[in-house]
Amino acid sequence: MLSIKSLLLFTMLFGMAHTANSNVIVGGTRVIYDSAKKETSLSVKNPDKNTNYLIQSWIDNLQEDEKDTVPFIITPPLFKLNTDQENILRIVFTGGALPQDKESAFWLNVKSIPSTTKTDQNTLHISVKTRIKLFYRPSGLAGDSAEAYKALTFNRAGQTLTVNNPTPYFVSFQSLKVGTQDIKEPGMVMPMSRLSWAIPAAANGKVSWKAITDYGSASAEATAPL
């Protein structure tokens, strides 16, 4: 049960505040940076008729424990996005020793902070962060990125399913099944790497999967026997 103190705090917050959810639209679920180009871009739109937003953008390494400097800049990194306005984020590669025989991946972050107005009422404003993947794709990679998911191979050892990705491309799973059993949040397998999942003992039959395309849609389904 809630203590009197907790109940009073909850009641106060509920009565004093309304949440301002971000209506900012980021124009993509992923960004592909072609190394042959000088830059790439991403649109950010505010269709809200009543609220302006402060937009802050930056890029992180894919793994939190990576300490290398991120070899990209975003311009503008901070700007005001007025109501019913759209702006373009420019992403520029600053150089660095990224692999040229396979893709590299990073996180692109876009935080939208709603503007505030003077009022006698207490209000609670919430900033919303959108996080999408940024893939650096060296030119001249072997194969076709759109077909990479078809090259995956799977094997099962007891209750462990392992995928091998022999391609130079990241493959993000939209879905993954063994028989009729879904694997929850299958994630992404890195280029020239393996990834494993624990599966239920009752999972039997062929493996089937769909990947997420460069455009954020689901690929056709692929299947393979185990």
Sequence and secondary structure as in RCSB ss.txt:
>XXXX:A:sequence
MLSIKSLLLFTMLFGMAHTANSNVIVGGTRVIYDSAKKETSLSVKNPDKNTNYLIQSWIDNLQEDEKDTVPFIIT
PPLFKLNTDQENILRIVFTGGALPQDKESAFWLNVKSIPSTTKTDQNTLHISVKTRIKLFYRPSGLAGDSAEAYK
ALTFNRAGQTLTVNNPTPYFVSFQSLKVGTQDIKEPGMVMPMSRLSWAIPAAANGKVSWKAITDYGSASAEATAP
L
>XXXX:A:secstr
   HHHHHHHHHHHHH        EES SEEEEETTSSEEEEEEEE  SS  EEEEEEEEESSTT  S  SEEEE
SSEEEE TTEEEEEEEEE      SSS EEEEEEEEEEE     SS      EEEEEEEEEE TT SS GGGGGG
G EEEEETTEEEEEE SSS EEEEEEEETTEE SS  EE TTEEEEEE  TT  S EEEEEB TTS B   EEE 
 
